[in-house]
Amino acid sequence: MKKYTLLFGLMMSAFAVSAADMSRGADNFYKSATVSQQKVTFVNQYNMRVTGNLFMPKSMDRNAKHAAIIVGHPMGAVKEQSSNLYAQKLAEQGFVTLAIDLSFWGESEGQPRNAVSPDIYAEDFSAAVDYLGTQAFVDRTRIGVLGICGSGSFSISAAKIDPRMKAVATVSMYDMGSANRNGLNHGLSVEQRKKIIADAAGQRYAEFTGGATRYTSGTVQKIDANSSPIEKEFYDFYRTPRGEFTPKNASSLHTTQPTLTSNVKFMNFYPFNDIETISPRPMLFITGDQAHSKEFSEDAYQRAAEPKELYIVPGAGHVDLYDRTDLIPFAKLSQFFKDNLK
């Protein structure tokens, strides 16, 4: 019996190790020794308080004005998941950086929690420009934005109507509109889309009359042999010590799971329409050659006007570019912003 118990224990230990793949420099909770961190809050135009982490080089001259970059987290994540890592790495290169929690997520305001509102998400990026552009140590003519995953589409949406964003970069971008309307590789039929919409509409009645809030999509809580590769990919980051993080005000809610009734608002979200009007401000789209989301960066690149660049990272999947420091092209990002926020 002891032999079988030991074998079972070894199997479970092996599973635990494999469930958190820390290879290729995975370092989501990186803490820089040369960068200072300060929590800041500011109000967007909907009078909602947005919270962010402000990073600056410890050696920075605060009497001078510096270029700044706003960093947006993956859809449904929080600033402690991927954004802080990118913000610190870019601050190490001399930038002032601000990793924000989008409204309804993390430490930012918004009820109900985990609600979807693409317009307010885009507004949060503009509110972050308001904040940075009024700091004595920031040059308001040299502010850029970086959107990771879903925030790639939100930052583009914001930049189309906010010319103060002088350079736009995205990493592992998801077009959250197309992803919900069409599915990956346009695998969702119109009939399936209508079923999703009908379910959300029906749930509105349930919640309006006092029923419990329901949540949808997002990262699964468990995986097994039947789980899809994409489910396993997200689980490895969001549901293991590699990247799991529960915000203080999130109660029992999990990251990445929006409310069922609000998620359909993405059906009306078309961030790439008129993307060419961002020109002549430069755009950089970074994706992995193995990323299931690569289609979105390719689509945005095709639609955008010059100057633009599509940079494909060999051997990288979608979530790899959240935290795998051996794969993330920090030097490419840094040079892009140095060149375009002069």
DOTIKOL-770767 format. One record per residue (C-alpha): x, z, y; residue in three letters; residue number from 1. Coordinates in pm, whole numbers, plus 32768, in hexadecimal, padded with zeros to 4 digits. Example, Ala and Ser with C-alpha at 12.3 -4.5 7.8 and 13.67 -1.06 7.14 Angstrom:
+------+------+------+-----+-----+
:    X :    Z :    Y :   r :   k :
+------+------+------+-----+-----+
: 84CE : 830C : 7E3E : Ala :   1 :
: 8557 : 82CA : 7F96 : Ser :   2 :
+------+------+------+-----+-----+
This chain:
+------+------+------+-----+-----+
:    X :    Z :    Y :   r :   k :
+------+------+------+-----+-----+
: 8000 : 8000 : 8000 : Met :   1 :
: 811C : 8058 : 80EE : Lys :   2 :
: 81B5 : 7F02 : 80B2 : Lys :   3 :
: 8073 : 7E54 : 8120 : Tyr :   4 :
: 804F : 7F3B : 824B : Thr :   5 :
: 81B2 : 7EEC : 82B4 : Leu :   6 :
: 8177 : 7D77 : 8284 : Leu :   7 :
: 803A : 7D87 : 8353 : Phe :   8 :
: 80F3 : 7E44 : 8461 : Gly :   9 :
: 8206 : 7D40 : 8469 : Leu :  10 :
: 8105 : 7C2A : 8481 : Met :  11 :
: 8058 : 7CD6 : 85A3 : Met :  12 :
: 81A5 : 7D0E : 8650 : Ser :  13 :
: 81FE : 7BA0 : 8627 : Ala :  14 :
: 80AA : 7B41 : 86B8 : Phe :  15 :
: 80DE : 7C2A : 87DE : Ala :  16 :
: 822D : 7B8B : 882B : Val :  17 :
: 81A5 : 7A29 : 880B : Ser :  18 :
: 807C : 7A82 : 88E8 : Ala :  19 :
: 8165 : 7AB3 : 8A12 : Ala :  20 :
: 8258 : 7992 : 8A1E : Asp :  21 :
: 8366 : 7A03 : 8B0F : Met :  22 :
: 8447 : 78D9 : 8AD2 : Ser :  23 :
: 84DD : 77EF : 8BD6 : Arg :  24 :
: 8500 : 78FA : 8CDC : Gly :  25 :
: 8397 : 7975 : 8CE9 : Ala :  26 :
: 839F : 7A72 : 8E07 : Asp :  27 :
: 824A : 7A91 : 8EA8 : Asn :  28 :
: 828C : 7BF2 : 8F27 : Phe :  29 :
: 83DA : 7B9A : 8FC5 : Tyr :  30 :
: 8454 : 7C86 : 90D7 : Lys :  31 :
: 8557 : 7BFE : 91C7 : Ser :  32 :
: 866D : 7CE0 : 923A : Ala :  33 :
: 86A3 : 7C18 : 937A : Thr :  34 :
: 853A : 7BF7 : 93F1 : Val :  35 :
: 8455 : 7CF6 : 9494 : Ser :  36 :
: 82E3 : 7D0E : 943D : Gln :  37 :
: 81C7 : 7D86 : 951B : Gln :  38 :
: 8051 : 7D88 : 94D5 : Lys :  39 :
: 7F8C : 7CEE : 95F3 : Val :  40 :
: 7E1E : 7CAC : 963C : Thr :  41 :
: 7D6F : 7BBE : 9729 : Phe :  42 :
: 7C0D : 7B40 : 975D : Val :  43 :
: 7B92 : 79E0 : 9717 : Asn :  44 :
: 7A83 : 7933 : 97E4 : Gln :  45 :
: 7976 : 79C6 : 9702 : Tyr :  46 :
: 79E7 : 7B25 : 9765 : Asn :  47 :
: 7A6D : 7B62 : 9608 : Met :  48 :
: 7BB1 : 7C23 : 95EA : Arg :  49 :
: 7CC1 : 7B62 : 9532 : Val :  50 :
: 7DE7 : 7C1E : 949A : Thr :  51 :
: 7F40 : 7B92 : 945E : Gly :  52 :
: 80A7 : 7BED : 9417 : Asn :  53 :
: 8195 : 7B8D : 952E : Leu :  54 :
: 82FB : 7B49 : 94BE : Phe :  55 :
: 842D : 7B24 : 959B : Met :  56 :
: 85A5 : 7B1B : 9560 : Pro :  57 :
: 862F : 7C77 : 95A4 : Lys :  58 :
: 8740 : 7BD9 : 9677 : Ser :  59 :
: 864A : 7B12 : 974C : Met :  60 :
: 8667 : 7B27 : 98C6 : Asp :  61 :
: 850D : 7B95 : 9937 : Arg :  62 :
: 855D : 7B37 : 9A9C : Asn :  63 :
: 856E : 79C9 : 9A38 : Ala :  64 :
: 8453 : 78E6 : 99C5 : Lys :  65 :
: 844F : 786B : 985F : His :  66 :
: 839A : 7772 : 9783 : Ala :  67 :
: 8288 : 7805 : 96AA : Ala :  68 :
: 81D5 : 77A5 : 9567 : Ile :  69 :
: 8080 : 7816 : 94E5 : Ile :  70 :
: 806A : 7831 : 936A : Val :  71 :
: 7F1D : 781D : 92B2 : Gly :  72 :
: 7EE7 : 78A0 : 9151 : His :  73 :
: 7E53 : 77E9 : 9025 : Pro :  74 :
: 7CD7 : 77D6 : 9017 : Met :  75 :
: 7C48 : 7926 : 8FB5 : Gly :  76 :
: 7D9C : 79CF : 8FBC : Ala :  77 :
: 7E28 : 7ABB : 90C2 : Val :  78 :
: 7F5F : 7AB9 : 919A : Lys :  79 :
: 8017 : 7B8B : 9097 : Glu :  80 :
: 7FF6 : 7A6B : 8FA1 : Gln :  81 :
: 80ED : 7955 : 8FF5 : Ser :  82 :
: 80C4 : 795E : 9171 : Ser :  83 :
: 81A4 : 7A8A : 91B0 : Asn :  84 :
: 82B5 : 79EB : 90DD : Leu :  85 :
: 82AF : 78A5 : 91A3 : Tyr :  86 :
: 8295 : 795B : 92EE : Ala :  87 :
: 83C7 : 7A32 : 92A5 : Gln :  88 :
: 8498 : 7911 : 9228 : Lys :  89 :
: 844B : 784C : 9365 : Leu :  90 :
: 8488 : 797D : 9442 : Ala :  91 :
: 85E0 : 7997 : 93A4 : Glu :  92 :
: 8620 : 7840 : 943C : Gln :  93 :
: 85D8 : 78BC : 959B : Gly :  94 :
: 8462 : 7883 : 95C1 : Phe :  95 :
: 8359 : 797C : 9626 : Val :  96 :
: 825A : 7965 : 950C : Thr :  97 :
: 80FA : 79E8 : 94DF : Leu :  98 :
: 8056 : 7A00 : 9387 : Ala :  99 :
: 7EE1 : 7A2F : 93B8 : Ile : 100 :
: 7DBC : 7A9F : 92E5 : Asp : 101 :
: 7CA1 : 79AA : 931A : Leu : 102 :
: 7B53 : 7A3E : 9381 : Ser : 103 :
: 7A8C : 7ADA : 9262 : Phe : 104 :
: 7BCD : 7B11 : 919B : Trp : 105 :
: 7CD7 : 7C1D : 918B : Gly : 106 :
: 7CEF : 7CFC : 92BC : Glu : 107 :
: 7C39 : 7C10 : 93A9 : Ser : 108 :
: 7AD0 : 7C4E : 9409 : Glu : 109 :
: 79A0 : 7B92 : 938B : Gly : 110 :
: 786D : 7BE5 : 92BE : Gln : 111 :
: 781C : 7BAC : 91AB : Pro : 112 :
: 7976 : 7BC7 : 9115 : Arg : 113 :
: 79FF : 7A8D : 906F : Asn : 114 :
: 7912 : 79AB : 9132 : Ala : 115 :
: 7963 : 783C : 9166 : Val : 116 :
: 795C : 77AF : 92C7 : Ser : 117 :
: 7A4C : 768A : 9300 : Pro : 118 :
: 7A05 : 767E : 9476 : Asp : 119 :
: 7A5B : 77EE : 94A3 : Ile : 120 :
: 7B92 : 77C7 : 93CD : Tyr : 121 :
: 7C06 : 76AF : 94B5 : Ala : 122 :
: 7BB1 : 7787 : 95E1 : Glu : 123 :
: 7C92 : 7899 : 955A : Asp : 124 :
: 7DBC : 77AC : 9574 : Phe : 125 :
: 7D64 : 7762 : 96E0 : Ser : 126 :
: 7D36 : 78D6 : 9725 : Ala : 127 :
: 7E91 : 790D : 9693 : Ala : 128 :
: 7F13 : 780F : 978F : Val : 129 :
: 7E60 : 78D2 : 98A1 : Asp : 130 :
: 7F14 : 7A0C : 9831 : Tyr : 131 :
: 806E : 7976 : 9809 : Leu : 132 :
: 8056 : 78A5 : 9945 : Gly : 133 :
: 801E : 79DF : 9A15 : Thr : 134 :
: 814C : 7A9D : 9990 : Gln : 135 :
: 8271 : 7AB0 : 9A7E : Ala : 136 :
: 836B : 7A54 : 996E : Phe : 137 :
: 82B2 : 7919 : 98F9 : Val : 138 :
: 82C9 : 77C1 : 9996 : Asp : 139 :
: 815D : 774F : 9991 : Arg : 140 :
: 81CA : 75E3 : 9993 : Thr : 141 :
: 8281 : 7614 : 9847 : Arg : 142 :
: 817D : 7697 : 974F : Ile : 143 :
: 8153 : 75FE : 95F7 : Gly : 144 :
: 8070 : 7642 : 94CE : Val : 145 :
: 80AC : 7653 : 9358 : Leu : 146 :
: 7F87 : 7655 : 9266 : Gly : 147 :
: 7FAE : 76A9 : 90F7 : Ile : 148 :
: 7EAD : 7627 : 8FFB : Cys : 149 :
: 7D53 : 7639 : 909E : Gly : 150 :
: 7DE8 : 769E : 91EB : Ser : 151 :
: 7E8C : 754A : 91F1 : Gly : 152 :
: 7D35 : 74B0 : 9228 : Ser : 153 :
: 7CCB : 75C4 : 931A : Phe : 154 :
: 7E05 : 759A : 93EF : Ser : 155 :
: 7DCC : 7421 : 93FE : Ile : 156 :
: 7C63 : 745D : 9465 : Ser : 157 :
: 7CE0 : 7542 : 9578 : Ala : 158 :
: 7DF8 : 745C : 95EE : Ala : 159 :
: 7D06 : 7338 : 961D : Lys : 160 :
: 7C60 : 73F5 : 973C : Ile : 161 :
: 7D7F : 74D2 : 97B3 : Asp : 162 :
: 7EA5 : 740F : 9845 : Pro : 163 :
: 7F66 : 7554 : 9879 : Arg : 164 :
: 7FCC : 753A : 970B : Met : 165 :
: 80FF : 7460 : 9738 : Lys : 166 :
: 8164 : 742A : 95CB : Ala : 167 :
: 8097 : 744A : 948B : Val : 168 :
: 811E : 7486 : 932C : Ala : 169 :
: 8061 : 74C0 : 91E9 : Thr : 170 :
: 80D2 : 7538 : 9091 : Val : 171 :
: 800F : 74FE : 8F4E : Ser : 172 :
: 7EE8 : 749A : 9025 : Met : 173 :
: 7D82 : 74A0 : 8FA8 : Tyr : 174 :
: 7C79 : 73D9 : 9061 : Asp : 175 :
: 7B73 : 74E5 : 902A : Met : 176 :
: 7A5F : 73F3 : 9088 : Gly : 177 :
: 7AB7 : 72E7 : 8F8B : Ser : 178 :
: 7B12 : 73E7 : 8E80 : Ala : 179 :
: 79B2 : 7475 : 8E90 : Asn : 180 :
: 78F5 : 732C : 8EC2 : Arg : 181 :
: 79B3 : 725C : 8DC6 : Asn : 182 :
: 7A88 : 7343 : 8CF0 : Gly : 183 :
: 7BF0 : 72F6 : 8C95 : Leu : 184 :
: 7C2D : 7183 : 8C63 : Asn : 185 :
: 7AC0 : 7149 : 8CBF : His : 186 :
: 7A55 : 71E2 : 8B75 : Gly : 187 :
: 7914 : 727F : 8BFC : Leu : 188 :
: 77DB : 71A9 : 8BEC : Ser : 189 :
: 76D0 : 71A5 : 8CFA : Val : 190 :
: 75DF : 7245 : 8C02 : Glu : 191 :
: 76D5 : 7361 : 8BC4 : Gln : 192 :
: 7704 : 738B : 8D3A : Arg : 193 :
: 758C : 73A0 : 8D6D : Lys : 194 :
: 7573 : 74A8 : 8C5D : Lys : 195 :
: 767A : 757C : 8D11 : Ile : 196 :
: 75BE : 7557 : 8E59 : Ile : 197 :
: 7471 : 75AF : 8DB5 : Ala : 198 :
: 7504 : 76E6 : 8D13 : Asp : 199 :
: 758C : 775B : 8E62 : Ala : 200 :
: 7440 : 771A : 8F0E : Ala : 201 :
: 7386 : 77DE : 8E05 : Gly : 202 :
: 7477 : 78FF : 8E2A : Gln : 203 :
: 7425 : 7910 : 8F9C : Arg : 204 :
: 72C2 : 797C : 8F42 : Tyr : 205 :
: 734C : 7A85 : 8E56 : Ala : 206 :
: 7434 : 7B17 : 8F5D : Glu : 207 :
: 7337 : 7AF9 : 9077 : Phe : 208 :
: 7249 : 7BD5 : 8FB1 : Thr : 209 :
: 734F : 7CDD : 8F69 : Gly : 210 :
: 7404 : 7C57 : 8E39 : Gly : 211 :
: 7578 : 7C84 : 8DFE : Ala : 212 :
: 7674 : 7B92 : 8E92 : Thr : 213 :
: 7700 : 7A9B : 8D96 : Arg : 214 :
: 785B : 7A01 : 8D9B : Tyr : 215 :
: 78D5 : 78B5 : 8D17 : Thr : 216 :
: 7A03 : 77EA : 8CAA : Ser : 217 :
: 7B52 : 7882 : 8CFD : Gly : 218 :
: 7C48 : 790F : 8C02 : Thr : 219 :
: 7BC8 : 798A : 8AB4 : Val : 220 :
: 7BF6 : 7AF8 : 8A52 : Gln : 221 :
: 7C66 : 7AA9 : 88F0 : Lys : 222 :
: 7D09 : 7988 : 883B : Ile : 223 :
: 7D13 : 792A : 86CD : Asp : 224 :
: 7D75 : 7805 : 85F0 : Ala : 225 :
: 7C4F : 773D : 8676 : Asn : 226 :
: 7CA6 : 776B : 87E5 : Ser : 227 :
: 7D01 : 762E : 88A1 : Ser : 228 :
: 7E63 : 75F6 : 8923 : Pro : 229 :
: 7DE7 : 761C : 8A89 : Ile : 230 :
: 7D3A : 7765 : 8A37 : Glu : 231 :
: 7E7C : 77E4 : 899B : Lys : 232 :
: 7F48 : 776B : 8AC4 : Glu : 233 :
: 7E77 : 782D : 8BC2 : Phe : 234 :
: 7E50 : 795C : 8ADE : Tyr : 235 :
: 7FC9 : 797C : 8AC2 : Asp : 236 :
: 7FE3 : 79A9 : 8C39 : Phe : 237 :
: 7EA5 : 7A5A : 8CA5 : Tyr : 238 :
: 7E61 : 7B3B : 8B7A : Arg : 239 :
: 7FBD : 7BB4 : 8B1A : Thr : 240 :
: 80C7 : 7C7D : 8BD2 : Pro : 241 :
: 8163 : 7B35 : 8C3D : Arg : 242 :
: 806A : 7B10 : 8D5C : Gly : 243 :
: 7F41 : 7BF6 : 8D2A : Glu : 244 :
: 7EDC : 7CB2 : 8E63 : Phe : 245 :
: 7D9F : 7D6D : 8EC4 : Thr : 246 :
: 7D6B : 7D9C : 903B : Pro : 247 :
: 7D16 : 7EFC : 90AE : Lys : 248 :
: 7BBC : 7EA1 : 912E : Asn : 249 :
: 7B60 : 7DC0 : 9009 : Ala : 250 :
: 7ACB : 7ED7 : 8F33 : Ser : 251 :
: 7AA0 : 7E49 : 8DD6 : Ser : 252 :
: 7A9E : 7CDD : 8E43 : Leu : 253 :
: 7BA5 : 7BF5 : 8DB6 : His : 254 :
: 7C60 : 7AF2 : 8E7E : Thr : 255 :
: 7C0B : 7980 : 8E55 : Thr : 256 :
: 7A9B : 79B6 : 8E01 : Gln : 257 :
: 79B4 : 794C : 8F20 : Pro : 258 :
: 7843 : 799C : 8F33 : Thr : 259 :
: 776B : 78A8 : 8E70 : Leu : 260 :
: 767D : 7861 : 8F8E : Thr : 261 :
: 778D : 781A : 9090 : Ser : 262 :
: 7877 : 774B : 8FB7 : Asn : 263 :
: 7793 : 7619 : 8FD2 : Val : 264 :
: 77E8 : 7607 : 9145 : Lys : 265 :
: 7922 : 7553 : 90D4 : Phe : 266 :
: 7843 : 742D : 9074 : Met : 267 :
: 7827 : 73E2 : 91E9 : Asn : 268 :
: 799B : 740B : 922C : Phe : 269 :
: 7A5D : 72C7 : 926D : Tyr : 270 :
: 7BB2 : 7332 : 92F4 : Pro : 271 :
: 7C5B : 71E1 : 92CB : Phe : 272 :
: 7B5E : 711F : 939C : Asn : 273 :
: 7C12 : 70B8 : 94DD : Asp : 274 :
: 7D5A : 7152 : 9464 : Ile : 275 :
: 7E0C : 702A : 9504 : Glu : 276 :
: 7DAC : 70B2 : 965B : Thr : 277 :
: 7EA7 : 71CF : 962F : Ile : 278 :
: 7FB9 : 70CC : 9670 : Ser : 279 :
: 80AF : 70C6 : 971E : Pro : 280 :
: 80D5 : 722E : 96AE : Arg : 281 :
: 819B : 7228 : 9566 : Pro : 282 :
: 8111 : 7284 : 9411 : Met : 283 :
: 81C6 : 72E7 : 92D0 : Leu : 284 :
: 8115 : 72F6 : 9181 : Phe : 285 :
: 81CC : 73AB : 9068 : Ile : 286 :
: 8152 : 73A0 : 8F00 : Thr : 287 :
: 81DE : 73BA : 8DA2 : Gly : 288 :
: 81FA : 728B : 8CC1 : Asp : 289 :
: 8145 : 7353 : 8BB2 : Gln : 290 :
: 803F : 73E8 : 8C9C : Ala : 291 :
: 7ED4 : 73B8 : 8C36 : His : 292 :
: 7E8A : 73B2 : 8DAD : Ser : 293 :
: 7F7E : 729A : 8E02 : Lys : 294 :
: 7E60 : 71A7 : 8E43 : Glu : 295 :
: 7DFF : 7266 : 8F7E : Phe : 296 :
: 7F57 : 7254 : 9020 : Ser : 297 :
: 7F6D : 70E5 : 8FC5 : Glu : 298 :
: 7E16 : 70A1 : 905B : Asp : 299 :
: 7E69 : 7157 : 919F : Ala : 300 :
: 7FB4 : 70A2 : 91BA : Tyr : 301 :
: 7F10 : 6F4E : 918F : Gln : 302 :
: 7E0E : 6F99 : 929C : Arg : 303 :
: 7EF9 : 703B : 9398 : Ala : 304 :
: 7FAC : 6F71 : 94A3 : Ala : 305 :
: 811F : 6F7B : 94ED : Glu : 306 :
: 81EE : 704B : 9505 : Pro : 307 :
: 81A6 : 70CE : 93A8 : Lys : 308 :
: 825B : 711D : 9265 : Glu : 309 :
: 81F4 : 7161 : 90FE : Leu : 310 :
: 82F9 : 7237 : 9050 : Tyr : 311 :
: 82D4 : 725A : 8ED7 : Ile : 312 :
: 838A : 7375 : 8E27 : Val : 313 :
: 8409 : 7314 : 8CCC : Pro : 314 :
: 8399 : 73F5 : 8BB0 : Gly : 315 :
: 82A5 : 74BE : 8C82 : Ala : 316 :
: 8138 : 7503 : 8C39 : Gly : 317 :
: 8033 : 7575 : 8D32 : His : 318 :
: 8061 : 76EF : 8D18 : Val : 319 :
: 81DA : 76CE : 8CEA : Asp : 320 :
: 81F4 : 768C : 8E5E : Leu : 321 :
: 8145 : 77D4 : 8EAF : Tyr : 322 :
: 8270 : 78AD : 8E59 : Asp : 323 :
: 837F : 7807 : 8D85 : Arg : 324 :
: 849F : 7814 : 8E79 : Thr : 325 :
: 8579 : 7735 : 8D9F : Asp : 326 :
: 847C : 761D : 8DCD : Leu : 327 :
: 83EB : 7651 : 8F2A : Ile : 328 :
: 84A0 : 756C : 9021 : Pro : 329 :
: 84D1 : 766F : 9133 : Phe : 330 :
: 85EE : 75A7 : 91C8 : Ala : 331 :
: 850B : 7477 : 91EA : Lys : 332 :
: 83FD : 7544 : 9295 : Leu : 333 :
: 84F2 : 75ED : 937D : Ser : 334 :
: 858F : 74A6 : 93E7 : Gln : 335 :
: 8439 : 740A : 9420 : Phe : 336 :
: 83D9 : 751E : 9511 : Phe : 337 :
: 8530 : 7529 : 95B6 : Lys : 338 :
: 851F : 73B4 : 95F7 : Asp : 339 :
: 83BB : 73B7 : 9679 : Asn : 340 :
: 83A7 : 7502 : 9736 : Leu : 341 :
: 84D4 : 74C3 : 9812 : Lys : 342 :
+------+------+------+-----+-----+
